[in-house]
Amino acid sequence: QRLFFPSQKPKSELVRISLRLLTSSAYRLQSECRKALPAEPSPAPDMQLVTQQVIQCAYDIAKAAKQL
């Protein structure tokens, strides 16, 4: 699933940076969550590392949302 924003570029640099952080963090979060459900017969992921990455992505999303 892709995130879409209005085609007009925001005038505020802070808004552009926040939107960039929000979208990149959302893509990273999606990728990290997929790692938690590995396809057979691949080895099991390091769940502690995946959990840390998910927490970091969620923090980045919250930070970007607050800036907006």
C-alpha angles and dihedrals in degrees: 000000000000129000116228129196130187113292093236114091114240113247094220116083090209090056091050091049092046093049090048090051091046095052096041091048091049091053091047091049091052091049093048092049090052089055089060089063103051121189116244131286095022117109118268114268123246095262094194090057093044090049092051091050092049090050091050092049091049090050091050091049091050091047092051092046091051091050090053 
